Amino acid sequence: MIDQDGNSTSIRVKSGMAPRTPRFISTRRAVHRKGVRVGAGWGATMVGEVERGHGTEGTRNELSGRVTGPVVQAGTIHQVVLPPPPRDELPVPRQLPPAVRDFAGRDRQLAELDELLATDSETRSPATVISALDGTAGVGKTALAVQWAHRVEHRFGDGTLYANLRGYGPSAPLDPNLVLTSFIHVFGVREDRIPAEPDAQVGLYRSLLAGRRVLILLDNASTSEQVRPLLPGAAGCLVLVTSRARLTGLVVAEAASQVTLDLFTADEAETLLRSILGPQRVDAEPEAVADLIGVCARLPLALRIAATRIATRPLIGIADVVADIVDDRSRLDVLSSDGDERSAVKSVFDWSYTQLPEERAHLFRRLGLHPGAEFGVTAAAVVAGIDETAAYRQLEALADAHLVEAIGGRRYRCHDLLHAYATHRAERDCTPEDRGEAATRLFTWYAWTAQAADRLVFPGLPTFDVTLEPVGYEVGLPDRPSALAWLNTEQMNLQEVQRVAHRQRAHDIVLALAGCARFLSLRERARWSARLGAETLGVQAARASRNRPAEAVLLGFRGDTFADLGRLDEAEADFERLLDLAGELGDAVRQRVAVVGLGQVRLLQHRHPEALHYYGRALLLARETGGGRPEAVVECNLSRINLRLGRYEPALAHAERELVLRRGSGDRVGEAYALCDVASAQQALDDHDSALESARRSIALYRELDGTGAFLALALETAASSLERRGELPAAAEYLAEASALLEDLADPRAGSLRTRARELAAADES
């Protein structure tokens, strides 16, 4: 055998008994998966098998907000696709946004969409019905799609799904895997049960929808490739996609029908004006109405903004407004024009903007400096440099004028054409110094708040220090759940802020946001690419600013991310670079992280003797840097590696040392897990009396700790193994039955096999 230092050694075995690998070792390997969080509410916390540079160990319980301490993610990493919930237990989601109250026209297109349902009912095609609705910006694609979906959703008894794919706008298009996991989640599948691999996610999604009638509205798509993972695989569902582009790929490959939305007809435009202004004002000035329709080029967005503005000024004639718009067109050169529609947008936006009170116009143009189309009241206040009460009041007024859209929860969205126009107004009406000061204040606020949230989500776990001066406007984050909710809500904005800051060489902002991206390790795998991107920008910023300590920390973070994603060669390269850099810096803590990371890679490659060597080195470094929890993690890994190599006495020694360290650090969940490690080694040495005692102490501890059901099940199964060897079959069967019930609650596919084994033991005892 090879010890942790690579030396040859021998193993003593109890007299008359051959060493035996206990059954429960394979149990742990089957239950815990990299990237699939097991258990209800313990927040994807991990220790043991792999020490994580992201610092995700010891996070708080997701449900209670109470610290539950580290929990182990163990064993060989394989993807496990969990079964969907029973069909009769699936919720019925209704996700459509509200319909436009004064929707007008589009009778022909509504009839075309109605025909899809009629054709589907007549032909009973085995394929999903797909329709691609295309048209220029501002032509009313979303309004039409939402209006029709509300009209027919009663015919889809199993639900209505909606997603804005953000194909066009200031931020990057939405990753379809994020949408996919959110759709799976609304059908009652918890995030910890969603498989990690995109193909497995698609399979689960299509399994959930098979044989069901669900209407799916995919708004603002950029390409056919963005849409394809979100298509069901069988008949019964209908998918409606909106896009500015003609999604020819869907038409050709998926047999989608194509509906093109053009500008309003003159009659449709007049109908909209009547619904907003009222018939009396329209009938009183028919020529002015015709002129207004002309200057708006029959574009619905321009007509709606102009009409809403006119409706708020009942003493001003429509003809006067038309004259103002025409005058503004001649005076102002705003947006570059490549057609009548864009000219209409230019004219109406110019006119509407110049009619705003200065405080409202100030906020609107400052919103053009926000990197994303969606934002909260506090962010708007920060970029405008005003208090939140004033910001909320002005945003509501802008929403009334259809210059922004209220989306609930004190959050707003800006149409991408309006966002582009706001950006233009900021460039035209603000000095470079004012724009720079506002953007710096906004970016600093996002990064500073993200740091505060990160400290709540990962209490006591280290990262590197990037000192940012607070700019005021503190967000109320009283506890971990609220901090995590803020990070999740602002994820896209944090991502965009970091990208813009990277382009502007604002290295401190980039570094701070890179260090805060680790919250994505608690989310589904689809978000891990964003985590990797943030850490990569951070590494680049650290090198550009010659911040070598920050580079060292981020190399450890990114190495873990690469390992999570199965990109082991890149993980190894980062850990090797970290080891060299830590040596140059004389940083023993980073050296330990690097060595543990290299051991992690070897574990994932099933190269256990090499993993043993690295963890042996890590143990010495952990002791040199203060011991405690890091040393316990290394001892845990050494115990389990030795078990796999058949070195049971060293395994027991490491587990017992782990137990002492866990207790010394007040880590009760870690203590329970260490007791199970001790029991594992004792079972391997055929000391089942001691193993049973250790396992029962582990069980007793887990019963006192919320959110540890998966690990309680492991401890119960461990105890059952020793009970069976001692001939106590009824007690073993009772423990296995309880473990099965716990795993069944967690939708773990092993629950059935444990239940069967429990019945077999009970039957054997009766016979």
N, C-alpha and C positions, 0 to 999 in steps of 0.2 A: 504494500500500500504506500501511497504518497501522502506525507503530512502537509500542513499548510505552508511549510517552507520548502516543499519539494523533496524532502528526505524520505528514504525508505524506512518503513516502520512495520510493526506487526500488531495484530489485534488479538486480545484475549477474549475468549468466549466462555460463557458459563459451562461448567463441566456437564457433559452428556447432552448438550443442546447445540444444535447448529444455528448460526445466526439466520434470522428470517426478517425480510423486509415487511413491516406491518402493512396490512391492507389499506389503512387510512391514508398512507402517503399518496397513493394514486387518487384517492378521494380528493385531496386538496388540489391536485393537479387538474382534476376535471372541473371543480367548482369555480375556480378563480381564473378569470381571463384578463389578459392585458387589454385595456380599452373598453371592457364591458364591466360596469360597476355593479357589484353584487350586493344585494341587501337593501332594505327599505330605509332610506334616510340617513345613512352614515356618511354620505358626502364624498364618496370615492376616495376615502382616506386609505393610505397604504404605508406599511413598513415591512421589514422582514426580507423577503426575497430580493427586493431591489430598493436601494436607497435612492430617493429622487431628488435631483438637484433643484427641481421646481419647488420643493418644499410643500408638497401636498399632503405630507403626513400630519396626523393630528388635527385635522380640520374639525369644525364643529358639526354637530349633528344637523342635517339639512332640515329636519322637521321641528326639532325642539330648540335649535339654536344653542344647545349646550355642548360644551367640549366633550367629545367622547374619546379623544385620544387616537393614536394611530391604530390602524387595522391593517391586516396583512393581505397583500395580493401575492399569491404564491403560485409556484409550479410552472410547468411548461406553458408557453403562450400559444394558444390556438384560438381560432375564431369559432364561437359557438352561436348558432342561429337559434334564438329562442322561439317557441311557438307563439302565434298570436293568441289573444284572449279568446274564450269561447264566443261564438258569433252572437249568441243571444245576450251577451253582456257588453257588446260594443256600444259606446255612446253614439248619438246622432248629432254631429257638429253642424252648426249653421253659422258660417263665417263671413257671409257676404257683408260688405260695407253698406251703409244706408243708400237707398236710391235717391236720385235727384228729384226734389219735390216738383219742380217745374219742367220736367223733361218734355221735349217737344220734337215732333217729326219722326223721321226714320222708319216710317211705316213699311217701306219696301224691305229694308234690312231686317226688321223684326219678323216679317213674313218669311224671309229666307231662313232665319234661325228656327222659326216654328216648323218649317218644312223638315228640318233635321229630325225633330221628334216624330213627325208623321212617318217619315221614311223608315226610321228605326223601328217603329211599331209594326209597320207593314212587312218589312223584310226579315225582322228578327236576325239581323246580321250577327255572326259570332265575334265581330270586332268592335272595339270601342269607337264611338262616334266622335270625331274631332272636327272642329271648325276653327279656322284661322281668320281673325278679323284684323285687317290692316288699314292704315290710313295715316295721313300726315299728323304732325304734332298739333294738338289743340283742336282736332276735328271731332272729338267726343267719343272716342273708342271705349274708354272706361265707362262713361255714363251709359252708353248703349248696352254694353255687356252686362253691367250691374242691373240695369232696368229689366232686361230680358230675363236674367237669371232669377230675379225676384218674382217675375211673372210665372215662371215654370218650376220653381224649386219644390212646389208641393208634389210634383210628379217624381221627385227623387227622394223617396222615403228614408233612405239610409244616410243622407247628409249632403251638405254643400261645403266645399272647400274653396278657399280663396287665398291667393298670394300675389303680392306685387313683386315681380322679379327684378325691378329696378334696372331694366335693360338700357334705359336712356335717362341720363341725369348726371349730376355732379360726381356721384360716387360710382364705384365699380359695380357691374351687374352682380346680382345675388347668386351665390353658389347654389346650384340646384340641390346639392346634398343637404344643405341647411333646410331648404323647403321640404325635402323628402322626410327628414327626421321630424320636423314639426308636424307634418301631416300624420305620420305614424303615431306621434305622441297624442294627437287629439282623438285618436281612436282607442285611447285607453292604455296604450303601451308606454310604460314608464321609460324615461331616458336610459335608466340603467339596464333595461332589457332590450334596447335597440342594438342590433348587431353593428360592429365597427366597420366592416367592409362595405363600400358602396353597392356592390352587386348583391350582397346579402340584404341590404336595406331595400333595394328595389324589389327583391323577391318577397320580403315580408310585406311591403306596401301592396304589391299586387295580390298577395294572398289575402290581405285584409279586405280588398275591394272585390275579389272574385265572387261573382254571383250576387252582387249588391248593386243598387241603383244610387249612384253618387254623381252629383254635378260638380265639376272642377273648373274654376275660373282662374286662369293663369294670366295675369295682367302685366303689360309692359315687358314683354319678352324681347331679348336681343337677337337670339339665334334659335334655330331648330335644335341645336345640341343642348341648349339650356333647358328646353322643354322635354326632351325625350325621356329622361329618367323619371319624369312625373306622370307619364302616361300609364293608365291601367293596362292590364294585359288581357282582359276578356270583355265580353259584351255586358251591357247593363249600365255602363257609365257614359257620361258625355263630357268632353273636354272642350272648353272655349278659351282660345288664346288670343290676346290682343298684342299687336306689335306695330311699330312704324314700318318695319321691313316686311316685304312679302316673304313669308316663310315657305319658300318653294320646297325646301327639304321635307317639310311635313306633308305638303301636297303630293309630292312624288313618292316618298317612301312610306308614308303612313296613311295615304289616301284621304287626307284632310280636305274638307270643302273650304273654299276660299270666299270670303265676303269682304269686299272693299268698301270702305266708308269714305265718301267724297265730302266736299263742302256742302253746307245746307243749300237747298233750293231757296228761291226767294220766298216761297210760301212757308217753308219750314222756319226760315229766319224770322218772318213776321209772326208766326205762331209763338216762337220763343219770346219775342218782344212783348206780345200781348200777355203772356203768362207772367212776365216780370213787371211790366209797366201798367198793365190794365188796359182794357179795350178803349176806354174813353180817351186816354192820351194818344194812343196809336191812331184812332180814328180821327182825332183832331188835327193831326199833322201827317197826312199820308205821304206827301212828297219828302218831308224830312225823314220819315221812317225809311223810305226807299233809299235816300242818300246815306243814312246811317248803316243800312245793310251793305251799301256799296263800299263805304270807307272801311268797314270791317271785313270786306271780301267774303262775306257769308261764312266766316270761320266761327264756329260756336264759342270757343274760348274768348275771342275778342268781343263778340256780341254780348256774351254774358257779363263780362267786366264792364263794358260800356253801359249796358242796360241797368246793371245794379247801381252804377254811379248816378245815372239819370234818375232812378227811382228814389234816391235819397235827396233829390233836389226838385221838389214838386213845382216850384215857382219858376224854374228855368225851362225854356222850351227845348224840344228835341232839335230844332233847327239851330239854336244857339250852340248846343253841344257839338253838333256836326261841324259847325264853323270853327269851334275851338280845336277839334281834332285835326281838321284840314290845316289850320294855322300852325299847329304844333308840327305837323308833317313837314311843312315848308321850313320851319325854323330849326328843327332838331335833327341831327344825323345820329341816330341811336344804334340800332342793330343793322348789321350788314344785310342787304336785301337780295334774296335770290328768287323772288316770286311774290305774287300778290298776297299769299297768306302771311309771309314774313313781314311784308310791308304793313299789312293790317295789324299784326301784333305790335310792330314798332309804333305805329300811330296811336293805337289805343293805349298801349303801355305808357307812352310818353304823356299822353293827355291825362290818364288816370294818375300817374305819378305827380305831375305838376299840380294836381288838384288836392293833393294830400297836405294836411297841416305839417309844419316842419318837423315836429317831434315824431310823427308817424312816418314821414319820408326818411328821416334819419335812421329809424329802426329798420325800415325796409331795405335801404341800400346796405346797411351793415350786415343784414342777413346774407348778402352776396359774398361776404367774407367767410361765412360758415362753410366748411368743406363738404357737408352732407346736406341732403334735401330735407331731412327730418331732424327736429331739434325740440328741446324743452324750453320752458319759460326762462329758467335760470341761464341757460346758454345764450338765449337771445338777449337777456339783460347784460350779460358779461360782454358780449361783442359790441353792444350798443353803448356800454358804459352808463347804464341807468339802473334804477332800482327795480326789483322784481315786480312790485305792484304796478309800476308804470309800464313795464314790459308786457305784463299780462293784459292790461287795459288796451294798449296799442295793438297787440296781436289779435285780440278779439275784434277790434275795429278793422284791421287788415283782412281778417277772415270774413267779416261782413261785406267787404268790398271784393271778395274773391281773389285777393292777392296772396293769401296763404290759406291753407285748409286745416281746420281743427280736427284732430284725429283722436281726441280723448286723452285723459290722464295728464292734462296741462301740457300736451305735446302738439306740434304742428308740422305740417309738410308744405313744401313750396314746389309747385309744378316746375319742371326743369326749365321751361322757357322763361318763367318768371324768375327763377333763380339766376339764369344767365343774364336776364335784364337787370336784376338787382346788382349782380357783379359789375355789369357795365356802369350802372349809376355810381357805384362806389368808386370805380376808376375815374369817372368823369367829375364827380362832385366832392370827393375827399382828397386831401393831399396825400402823397406817399407816406409822409410821417404819420398821419392819422390812421391810414390803413395798416401800416406796420405795427403801430401801438395797439390797435384793436385786435389784430390777428395774434400778436404775441400774448396779450392778456387772455384771449380765448384759449389758445393752445396751452398756456401755462395752467389755466383753470382746469382744463380736462386732465392734464397730466398730474397736477397736484391732487385733484379729487380721486383719480385712479389710484394714486399711491395710498391715500387715506383708506380707500376701500380695500386695497390689497392687504393692508395691515390688519384689517378686521377679518378678512376671509382667511388669512394665514397667520393667526396670532402667534407671535414669538418665533416665527421661522424667518431666517435671515435672507436678505437680498443685499444688493449694493446700494449705497446711499447716494442719491442725486438730490441735492438740496435745491428746492424751488421755492421762491418767495410766494406766499399766499397772496391772492389778488382779491380776497373777500369772496362774497357770494358762496358761502359754505353750504353744501348740501347736507340735509339732516340724515346722517347715517348712524343710527343709534346702535346697530347690532350687525352681526354677520349676515343674516338673511337680507337685510336691506342693502348692505354693501354689495352682496353678490347680485341682487336684483338690479342695482344701478349699473354694475359692470356689464351684465348681460344686455340690458336695455341700450346702453351706449356703445356696444361692441363695434358696430359699423362706423360710428363717429370717431372712436378712438383709433380705429384702423386708418381712417382717412386723415385724421390729424397727424398721425405718425408719418404717413407717406408724404404729406405736404411738408412737414417739418424736415424730413430727410432731404427733400429736394432743396429746401432753403438752408440746409446745413445747420439747423437748430439742434445740435447734438444732444444737449441736456434733455430736451423734450423727447427725442427719439429713444434715448437710453431709459428714461423714466418709464415710458410706455412699454418698452421691451421687457423691463423687469416686472411689469404688472400684467403681462399677458398670460401668466401661469394659471389664472382662473379658468382659462379655456381647457386646462387639463381635467377639470371637473365636468366638462360637457361632452357631448357626443363626438365621435371621431371626425365627423364632417368639419368640425371647427378647428381641428388640430393643425390644418395647413395654415390657417390664419395665425395660430400661435407660432409656428415655424417661421412664417414670414416676418412677424414682429421681432422675433429673436435674431433673425438674420440681419434685419436693418439695424438692430442694436449692436451686433458684433461689428458691422461696418462703421457705425458711428463711433464706437469705442476706439477702433483703429484709426479713424480719421482724426479723432481728438486726442490720440495717444493716451487714452485712459486705460491703462493695462489692467488695473484691478477690476474695472467693470467688464472688460473683455474676458477676463478669467471667469467671472461669475456667469456671464452669458454663454460662454462655451460649455460650461456644465449644464446650464438650462437647455441649450440647443442639443447637446449630446443626448440628453434624456428624451427630448422630443423626437429626434431621429430614431432612437431605439424604440419608442412607442409606436412609431410608424413602420417599424420593421426595416428601416434603412440602416442596417448595422455597420456597413463599411463607413458610412458618413459619421455615424455615432462614434465609431472607434477613432476616426481621424480627429474629431473634436476633442475627445478625451486625451488623445496623445498630445495634441497641441496644448491643451490645458495643463497636462503634466509638465511639459517643458516650460510653459509660461510661469506656472506656480513655483517651479524650481528657481527660475530667474528672479522671481519676486520674493522668494523665501517665505512663501505662504503655505504653511503646513496643512491648513484646513482645505485649501483648494487642491493640494496634492492628494489628500484623502478622497475628496470628491472625484478626482480624476481616476484614482486607482479603483475606487468602488465602481465607477462607470465602466472601466475596462473589465472588471469582474462581472458586471451586469451583462455586457456584450457576450462574454464567454458563456455565461449561464444560458442566454437566449440561443446561443449556438450549440448548446448541449456539450460543451467542452469543459466538463466538470473539473478535471485535474488542474487545468489552467485557471479556471475560476477560483479554485481553492487557493492557488498561489497568490492571485491578486487580492483576495479578501484577507489572506494572511498578512500581506503588506499593509492593507487598509487598517487592520486591527492595531498594528504598531502605531500608525499615524493617528488613529482615533484616541489611543491612550496618551500620546504626546500632546494632543490638542484639547485635553480636558475630559475625555471619556464621556460618561453619561449616555444620553440617548444615541448619538452616533455610534458609540462603541457597542451598545446593545443591538443596533441594527446589524452591524458586522458580525457579532457573535451569532445572531439568528441565522444569517446566511451561511456562516461556517458550519453550524449544526446541521442544517438541511443538506448542504453539499456533502458533508461527511456521511450522512445517512444514505444518500444516493450512491456513494462510492463504497458502501458496506463497512464504513469505519464507525461502528456504533458507540464505542466508549469515548472517542473524541467528540462525537456528536452530542453525547450526554453532557460532557464537560462544558462544551460551548453553550448548550441550552441552559445549564444551571447558572453559568456566569451571566447569560442574558437575563435570566429571572432576577438575579441580584440587582443588575443595573436598572431593569424596569421598575422594580420596587423602589430603588433609591431615587428615581426621578419622578415618583408619584404617578406613573403611567399605568392606570388600572387595566385598560384594554390591552396594552402591551404585556402587562403581567399575566393576564388570562391567556394570551397567545403563547407566551413563554412557557407557561405551565403545560400547554398542549405540546410544545416542542419537547419539553422534558419527558412527557408521557410517550411521545413518539420514539425517543431514544430508548427509554426503558422497555417498551414493547419489543423493539428490535433486539434487545438483550434478553428477552423472554422473562423479564421481571414484571409480570402482570399485576401483582399485588401493588407494587409501587406505581405502576403506570395507571392503574385504576384510581388510586388515591390522587395522583396529579391531575388526571382528567376530571375527576369530580370537583376538585378545587377550581379548575378552570370553568367548569359548568356553573358553579355557584357564583363566580365573579361575573360571568356573562349574563346571568339572570338579573343582576343588579344594574346592568348597563343597557340603555335604550339603543336601538338601531344596530344591534350586533347579532341579529338572528342567523345570518349565514355562518358566523363563526361559532355560535352556540351549537348549530347543527354539526359542525365538524368535531367539536368537543364531545358531543353526545355519541357520534359514530366512533370516535376514538375509544371512549369508555366501553361502548358495546363490543368492540373487538376484543378487549381484555376480558369482559364478562363472558363472552362466548368461549374463550380459551379456558376460563375457569369453570365452565360447565353451567353457568348461571343463565340459562337460555331465556327464561321469562323476563328477567331484568334487561338482558341484551335486546330482546324484541321490543320492550317498552321504550328504551332509548332510541332505537332505530325508527319506531313509529313516530316519536316526537320529532326526530330529525327530519323525517319525510314530510311531516306537516309544515315544519318551518320552511323547507325548501319549496314545497308546493305553493306556499304563500308568496314566495319570491319568483315563481314561474321557472324554477330550475328544473331542467329535464331529468335530473337524477332522482327526483323525488319518487318516481314510480319504482325504480330499481330498489331503493331503500325500503319502500313499503312492501314490496314483494319479499325481500329478505326477512323483514320483520315477521311476516306471516309464516314463512318457512321455519323460522326459529320457534315460533309459538306452536306450530304444528308438530315439530320435532319433539318439543317438550311434552306435549300431550300424548304422543305415541310412546 
